């Protein structure tokens, strides 16, 4: 996309009727090569969230992407990225939770508590396959 200045990320909770800007990502300087962009909503609402991108050109003109919906019902555990190197984001927790990270032999390598949706530092763990177990209000969630 030539002459692209940025992407504004917009969110709505009312089936796409009114959006608010929640962030912005600058466009790459070299549009002729493949570019990858990412943005993490720091505080999604419970329930369904609607998102769209507003592509803004250098001359101020803009267009909207297709609207997508994400259900944030907090009924399961979300961990990303997967695989990960330095940190993971643990999502869909409404309250503080105890966690364990175990290896495939069942050994606990890391444990603690989280305050809610947050990043967890895992850079001290060597490459491998791990299981994240969360105990929240007597409900046990596990992700590989």
PEFEN-V53151 format. One record per backbone hydrogen bond with DSSP energy under -1.0 kcal/mol. CO is the residue of the C=O (numbers start at 1). NH is the residue of the N-H. E is the energy in kcal/mol with one decimal. If there is no record, write none. Layout:
CO | NH | E
CO | NH | E
This chain:
3 | 58 | -3.1
5 | 27 | -2.3
6 | 56 | -2.6
7 | 25 | -2.7
8 | 54 | -2.5
9 | 22 | -3.0
9 | 23 | -1.1
10 | 52 | -1.8
11 | 20 | -2.3
12 | 50 | -3.0
14 | 17 | -1.1
20 | 11 | -2.6
23 | 9 | -2.7
25 | 7 | -2.8
30 | 33 | -1.2
47 | 72 | -3.3
49 | 70 | -2.8
50 | 12 | -2.5
51 | 68 | -2.5
52 | 10 | -2.6
53 | 65 | -2.3
54 | 8 | -2.6
55 | 63 | -1.7
56 | 5 | -2.7
56 | 6 | -1.8
57 | 60 | -1.9
61 | 57 | -3.3
63 | 55 | -2.6
68 | 51 | -2.9
70 | 49 | -2.8
72 | 47 | -1.7
78 | 91 | -3.3
80 | 89 | -3.5
86 | 122 | -2.9
86 | 123 | -1.1
88 | 120 | -3.1
89 | 80 | -1.7
90 | 118 | -1.7
91 | 78 | -1.8
97 | 114 | -2.6
98 | 135 | -2.6
99 | 112 | -1.8
100 | 133 | -3.0
101 | 109 | -3.4
101 | 110 | -1.4
102 | 131 | -2.5
103 | 106 | -1.9
107 | 103 | -1.8
110 | 101 | -3.0
112 | 99 | -2.8
114 | 97 | -1.6
118 | 90 | -3.1
120 | 88 | -2.2
122 | 125 | -2.0
131 | 102 | -2.4
132 | 143 | -2.3
133 | 100 | -2.1
134 | 141 | -2.8
135 | 98 | -1.7
136 | 139 | -1.6
139 | 136 | -2.8
141 | 134 | -3.1
143 | 132 | -3.1
